[in-house]
Amino acid sequence: MNDCIPLIGQHMQLLVQRFFTAEPLARYAEQFIADKLEETIRFGQLTVIHYRMFGGKGEDPIKAAAAVELFILASDILDDLQDQDVPSKPWMKVPMPISIHVASSLLTLSQQAMLSSTSNHEIRLALTEMMNAQLLKAANGQMLDIMNEMKDEESYLDVVKQKSATLLQLACMAGVILAGRPWNETVAEYALEIGVSAQIQNDLRDLLRWDEKSDFLQRKCTLLTLYLIEGEAEEDRWIKEYFEGRLTSEEIAMKRELFLETCERTGTILYGSVMSRMHYNRFEELVDSIQEISPWKAEFLHIINSKNA
């Protein structure tokens, strides 16, 4: 599948060159795409492999994969602008109005790219309807994430399924539909499961940080921070007091080692690992239930599990 990575990137650049006739818009978009290509385009690869797994013939899945990756990039830009926690990214180094405009333009370009991914009218309509439905779900999930009002596991999972996991559904289902197949509930479900598993892993990583991306320092409601502040031990009271705004960041600045020890002692790290594995196991069960995937399973799992696929 690695052979499709440069092709997806090239098509993203070609779309920018074709449709972004304003030189500054094209220039910034190309810069942002170049940064994206240095990391991962796993979503586009998922589109390509699902097209192949479900017997796709006669279409070029690279076009749909590029459409998916353009949307993912736009989402990443907007998410970073909202969170203000990745100052090294190129879109964080230019005036915010420029970054917002480029992201908005990439969203529109992603939809145009999806429309151009096939000449089959019925498939084009199905792809467009599916994409718009997923984008609206993601928009709702992102808003709930910004509000940061999750109170328990149920509300947390609802946000993750609408936000992060919905994008995986988009990537996988684009390949399925492009192959001429209808919406597949099993694919949709395993995309949600792997999305939840991956998000919990990300939350575990960000819980243990002690910088601008720390979920704890940012008082971000996640499955793990919610679990952590439920602790009733007197020695851990400062954690809840900080999370609720009764202590300042200056007052806890020297408590990093104590915080890490508390995460271990309270079972928060173990809880996160177990929950992530539970959703991953369910993902694998669902994958094994689809006969078409069997010859592709090893390659599929490699894409899913690779940090920079």
C-alpha positions in Angstrom: 0.0 0.0 0.0 3.0 2.3 0.4 3.0 2.7 -3.4 -0.2 4.8 -3.2 1.2 7.4 -0.7 3.1 9.6 -3.2 0.2 9.3 -5.7 -2.3 10.6 -3.1 0.0 13.5 -2.2 0.5 14.4 -5.9 -3.2 14.4 -6.6 -3.8 16.7 -3.6 -1.2 19.1 -5.0 -2.7 18.9 -8.5 -6.2 19.7 -7.2 -4.8 22.8 -5.4 -3.0 23.9 -8.6 -6.2 23.4 -10.6 -8.8 25.1 -8.4 -6.9 27.6 -6.3 -6.2 30.3 -8.8 -5.4 32.9 -6.2 -1.6 32.6 -5.8 -1.5 33.2 -2.0 -4.2 30.6 -1.5 -2.4 28.0 -3.6 0.9 28.8 -1.9 -0.3 28.4 1.6 -2.3 25.3 0.7 0.7 23.6 -0.8 2.8 24.4 2.3 0.2 22.9 4.5 -0.1 19.8 2.3 3.7 19.4 2.3 3.7 19.4 6.1 0.8 16.8 6.1 2.7 14.5 3.8 5.7 14.4 6.2 3.5 12.7 8.7 0.7 10.2 7.8 -1.9 9.8 5.2 -3.4 6.8 6.7 -7.0 7.8 6.0 -6.3 7.9 2.3 -4.7 4.5 2.4 -7.8 3.2 4.1 -9.9 4.5 1.2 -7.6 2.7 -1.3 -7.5 -0.6 0.5 -11.3 -0.7 1.1 -11.8 -0.1 -2.6 -9.6 -3.1 -3.3 -10.9 -5.3 -0.5 -14.5 -4.9 -1.8 -13.6 -5.7 -5.4 -13.4 -2.3 -6.9 -12.5 -2.2 -10.6 -12.4 0.5 -13.3 -12.1 3.5 -11.0 -9.0 5.3 -9.6 -9.2 5.2 -5.8 -6.4 7.7 -5.5 -8.8 10.5 -6.4 -11.2 9.6 -3.6 -8.3 9.1 -1.2 -7.0 12.6 -2.0 -10.5 14.0 -1.3 -10.5 12.3 2.1 -7.0 13.5 3.0 -7.9 17.1 2.0 -10.8 17.0 4.5 -8.6 15.4 7.2 -6.0 18.2 6.7 -8.7 20.9 6.9 -10.0 19.3 10.1 -6.5 19.1 11.6 -5.9 22.8 10.9 -9.2 23.9 12.4 -8.7 21.6 15.4 -5.2 23.0 16.0 -6.4 26.6 15.7 -9.1 25.9 18.2 -6.9 24.1 20.7 -3.8 26.4 20.2 -1.5 23.5 21.3 0.8 22.9 18.3 2.7 26.1 17.7 5.2 24.3 15.4 2.7 23.7 12.6 2.9 26.0 9.6 -0.7 27.0 9.9 0.0 28.2 13.4 2.8 30.5 12.2 0.7 32.6 9.8 -2.1 35.1 10.7 -5.1 33.2 11.9 -7.5 34.6 9.2 -5.2 33.1 6.5 -5.2 29.7 8.2 -8.9 29.7 8.7 -9.5 30.7 5.0 -7.2 28.0 3.7 -8.8 25.4 5.9 -12.3 26.4 4.7 -11.1 26.3 1.1 -9.6 22.8 1.6 -13.0 21.6 2.9 -14.7 22.8 -0.2 -11.9 21.4 -2.4 -12.3 18.0 -0.7 -16.0 17.9 -1.7 -15.1 18.9 -5.3 -12.4 16.2 -5.3 -14.9 13.5 -4.2 -17.3 14.6 -6.9 -14.5 14.2 -9.5 -13.5 10.7 -8.2 -15.9 8.8 -10.4 -17.8 9.2 -13.7 -20.6 6.9 -12.4 -23.5 9.2 -11.5 -25.1 6.8 -8.9 -21.8 6.2 -7.1 -20.9 9.9 -7.2 -24.3 10.7 -5.6 -23.8 8.0 -2.9 -20.3 9.2 -2.2 -21.4 12.8 -1.8 -24.3 12.0 0.4 -22.2 9.8 2.6 -19.4 12.4 2.8 -21.8 15.2 3.7 -23.5 13.1 6.4 -20.1 12.2 8.0 -18.9 15.8 7.8 -22.0 17.0 9.7 -21.5 14.3 12.3 -17.9 15.4 12.7 -19.0 19.1 13.0 -21.3 18.2 15.8 -18.6 16.2 17.6 -16.1 18.9 17.2 -18.5 21.4 18.8 -19.1 19.2 21.7 -15.4 18.7 22.1 -14.8 22.4 22.1 -17.4 22.9 24.8 -15.5 20.4 27.0 -18.6 19.4 29.0 -18.3 15.6 29.0 -19.2 14.3 32.5 -18.9 10.5 32.1 -17.9 7.6 29.9 -21.1 7.7 27.9 -20.9 11.4 27.0 -17.1 11.0 26.2 -17.7 8.1 23.9 -20.5 9.9 22.2 -18.2 12.8 21.3 -15.4 10.5 20.1 -17.8 8.6 17.9 -19.1 11.8 16.3 -15.7 13.4 15.9 -12.7 11.2 15.5 -14.3 7.9 14.7 -16.6 9.4 12.1 -13.6 10.4 10.0 -12.4 6.8 9.9 -15.9 5.8 8.8 -15.6 8.4 6.0 -12.2 7.0 4.9 -13.3 3.4 4.9 -16.7 3.8 3.4 -15.4 6.0 0.6 -13.5 3.0 -0.7 -16.5 0.7 -0.2 -18.9 2.9 -2.0 -16.5 3.7 -4.8 -16.2 0.0 -5.4 -20.0 0.0 -6.1 -21.1 -1.4 -2.8 -23.7 0.1 -0.5 -23.1 1.4 3.0 -21.8 -1.5 5.1 -22.8 -1.5 8.7 -20.0 -3.9 9.8 -17.4 -1.6 8.2 -19.0 1.4 9.8 -19.0 -0.3 13.2 -15.4 -1.4 13.1 -14.3 2.0 11.9 -16.0 3.4 15.1 -14.3 0.8 17.3 -10.8 1.4 16.0 -11.5 5.2 16.2 -12.4 4.9 19.8 -9.4 2.7 20.5 -7.0 5.1 18.9 -8.5 8.1 20.6 -8.1 6.5 24.0 -4.5 5.8 23.2 -4.0 9.4 22.2 -5.7 10.5 25.4 -3.3 8.3 27.4 -0.3 9.8 25.7 -1.6 13.4 26.3 -2.5 12.6 29.9 1.1 11.9 30.7 2.5 15.0 29.1 3.5 18.1 31.1 3.4 20.7 28.4 0.9 22.7 26.3 -0.6 19.5 24.9 -1.3 18.0 28.4 -5.0 17.2 28.7 -4.7 17.5 32.5 -3.0 20.9 32.4 -5.5 22.1 29.8 -8.3 20.8 32.0 -9.6 18.8 29.0 -12.4 16.3 29.7 -11.4 12.8 28.5 -12.2 9.3 29.6 -8.9 9.3 31.6 -9.1 12.7 33.2 -12.6 12.0 34.3 -11.6 8.7 35.8 -8.6 10.3 37.5 -10.6 13.1 39.2 -13.0 10.6 40.6 -10.4 9.5 43.1 -11.3 10.2 46.7 -7.9 9.9 48.4 -7.0 12.9 50.4 -3.5 13.0 48.9 -5.0 13.3 45.4 -7.4 16.1 46.2 -5.1 18.7 44.5 -5.8 17.0 41.2 -9.5 17.6 41.3 -9.0 21.1 42.7 -6.8 22.0 39.8 -9.1 20.5 37.2 -12.0 22.4 38.6 -10.1 25.7 38.6 -9.5 26.0 42.3 -5.7 25.8 41.9 -3.6 27.6 39.3 -1.0 26.1 36.9 1.7 27.9 38.9 0.6 26.2 42.1 1.0 22.7 40.6 4.0 23.4 38.3 6.3 21.3 40.4 4.0 18.3 40.8 4.8 16.5 37.6 6.4 13.5 39.2 3.6 13.3 41.8 1.0 13.5 39.0 2.6 10.6 37.1 2.9 8.5 40.2 -0.8 9.2 40.9 -1.8 8.1 37.4 0.0 4.8 38.0 -1.2 4.3 41.6 -4.9 5.0 40.9 -5.0 2.6 37.9 -5.7 5.4 35.4 -3.0 4.2 33.0 -4.2 0.6 33.3 -7.8 1.6 32.8 -6.9 3.5 29.6 -4.9 0.6 28.2 -7.7 -1.9 29.0 -10.4 0.3 27.5 -8.4 0.9 24.3 -7.6 -2.9 24.0 -11.3 -3.7 24.5 -12.3 -1.6 21.6 -9.5 -2.8 19.4 -10.4 -6.4 20.1 -14.0 -5.7 19.0 -12.6 -4.1 15.9 -10.7 -7.3 15.1 -13.8 -9.4 15.7 -15.7 -7.4 13.2 -12.9 -7.5 10.6 -12.8 -11.2 10.9 -16.5 -11.4 10.2 -16.1 -10.0 6.6 -14.9 -12.7 4.2 -13.7 -10.2 1.6 -11.1 -8.8 4.0 -9.3 -12.1 4.7 -6.7 -11.9 1.9 -6.0 -8.2 2.8 -6.1 -8.5 6.6 -2.3 -8.3 7.3 -2.0 -5.2 5.1 -5.1 -3.6 6.5 -3.9 -4.1 10.1 -0.5 -2.7 9.1 -2.1 0.5 8.0 -4.2 0.7 11.1 -1.3 0.1 13.5 1.4 2.0 11.8 2.3 5.3 13.4 3.3 6.8 10.0 1.7 4.6 7.5 
